[in-house]
Amino acid sequence: MNASPLNLPIGLQLYTVGQEMDNDPAATLRAVAAAGYQQVELSPLAKTSAKDLRKMLDDTGLKNPSGHYMLPI
């Protein structure tokens, strides 16, 4: 069985590891990449600066094509 039948990268919504991201975002992203994920969706749960988060993503080779944010009504 092919986990990616459309031949697209597999991603993870980081809210599913929100507590881990709060505790140690760099280690969490390394673990996510080591598990085989290639992309992540950011969420407002991350308490890391954009600059630091960008470096962590670059260091792990993870891409961030989307975000999970609440918009004001």
Secondary structure by P-SEA (a helix, b strand, c coil): cccccccbbbbbccccaaaaaaacaaaaaaaaaaacccbbbbcccccccaaaaaaaaaaacccccbbbbbbcc
